[in-house]
């Protein structure tokens, strides 16, 4: 169990890599102090020092409430949610008709765009709980809004028709101005998160950062971090509400780590729930995942008869990714934060042990061994998780990679990533890779950069795969062009040379290493004078008040000391 980080993690209460370990939760009366109902009947979070809220009362335990340790109630709640989810499919035909009238698009276009969303976008971050959204699209309930529907369709349009995307996003911007003037709501949070993802992929970093920040603030305003089973007995909650709150909190938490990795900024969502990650509605787990819509798809290289029936495993994949994101948070904070320069080998050992535990405890259907890969690629969200694991291994070891043994760990992880990418390419191509895949590829390239400069340059086999993936992916994800350019410029610079002991801490030695390596986070490019100030870096100053992460953590390590103690 790792030490508590500066960000106030609750790891003394729970190890998130072991979700089955029960812990004592906060008493219900404590939760009642934190949660309030506003004048609109919405649940808000203010905290115990607030003078503007009235505490919630406790409802009498209902048949739908969930108490820790009561296995029969857990079974009842799970059955209830699965039943409601299956029932919601009845509403979908009516919902599509209503959506067509509201958006002024044909029913067929909306059906295709939503299919693309649920297939290609939704599984990775699970921003929207489909059963409640589709039901409330028909009934006008609180988990639906026109803004959210527009964002879902606009975001999915990149897989279908860019003309639709421009039209829909122009309407999104008009509606967004009105929505953010209203009280915080779950559909607005969901819309903002996906707007953040879209803007990031387009390279609009400031907009992505601001949209995500608003979403995280709204999440805190609604107290989504309070999503354990004990709040089921608070007034105003039923199992559907609890499931949505839990999923959306973890969507925020996971997306926060994803955007932090690109921008090189400290995570914003750091308060962990006291309950384990346990999504009760697993009805989507066994759904068939198919890349096709009406027997056609431009998103795969295989004919419908060639792609086998595969389960989505969306719920277990998201749950497992959330557990990994907790470890990624600590990699960022403990090894890359400029607030603490004390990077130690013990920090690495702790994180390495947690990564190993996560990998070993990952469900077999999610864990792909790069040495024994199938011919046909599984759903991309599953491959993304495997890529993210190897990326985490590289990030954890990068500060120490001056020691040959740790450098080899990074090289091995990058080579494993290449094998996964070649499998992905053979089935789906690289034209539709996501931002997160792109960051993983960039990180893999950073690990093999020195080897490529010494051996073959851009024609280095592994580097060639990484460059090809970024080059083909940037058409739909323009953000990747920046990563590609940083890598290409890095290949043109001379390989790193170990400085003599008496120069190891000199400015010239530091400058030589920076000019040889590429930054851990592609938001800053040291080769561009507009992005990087060498004097500011050497003096420990941040070029951006929010950019608190160290792009070159290896400079904080005593190389000779690491060489003596490397395994």
Buried (B, 14 or more C-beta within 10 A) or exposed (E): EBEEBEBEBBBEBBBBBBBEEEBEBBEBEEBBBBBBBBEEEBBBBBEEEEEEBEBBEBEEEEEBBBBBEBEEBBEBBBEBBBEBBEEBEEBBEBBBBBBBEEBEBEBEBBBBBBBBBBBBBBBBBBBBBBBBBBBBBBEEEBBBBBBBBBBBBBBBBBBBBEEBBEBBBEBBEEBBEEBBEEEBBBBBBBBBBBBBBBBBBBBBBEBBBBBBBBBBBBBBBBBBBBBBBBBBBBEBBBBBBBBBBBBBBBBBBBBBBBBBBBBBBBBBBBBBBBBBBEBBBBBBBEEEBBBBBEEEBEBBBBEEEEBEEBBBBBBBBBBBBBBBBBBBBBBBBBBBBBEBEEBEBEBBEBBBEBBEBBBEBBEEBBBBEBEEBEEBBBBBBBBBBBBBBBBBBBBBBBBBBBBEEBBEBBBBBBBBBBBBBBBBBBBBBBBBBBBBBBBBBBBBBBBBBBBBBEEEEEEBEBBBBBBBBBBBBBEBBEBBBBBBBBBBBBBEBEEBEBBEEEEEEEEEBBBBBBBBBBBBBBBBBBBEEEBBBBEEBBEEEBBEEEBBBBBBBBBBBEBEEBEEEBE
